[in-house]
Amino acid sequence: MTALQRLQEKIEQLKNNYHGMQHEIGELRSQLEGLNANQGEQQHVIDQLRNELEEKDREIEGIVAKVEELLA
């Protein structure tokens, strides 16, 4: 095998590795985008739950105030 043939084989291997890495990078980008979207959805749910909790706290405070009025 000549030096030129070895170099051509190495070049082919490098090209194949490069294409494989490009494919992997594309998959990783897709996964990252999915995770970011999922994180955004989760944050939205968390915000909604916090708002509901604050509303319930206000309702409880109102009930406690009414009970205190009745007991006074």
MORA-V138778 format. One line per field, one symbol per residue. ss: DSSP state (H for helix, E for strand, - for the rest). phi: phi as a letter, one per 20 degrees, with the letter a starting at -180 (. if undefined). Layout:
BEGIN
ss = ???
phi = ???
END
This chain:
BEGIN
ss = --HHHHHHHHHHHHHHHHHHHHHHHHHHHHHHHHHHHHHHHHHHHHHHHHHHHHHHHHHHHHHHHHHHHHH-
phi = .effffffffffffffffffffffffffffffffffffffffffffffffffffffffffffffffffffef
END
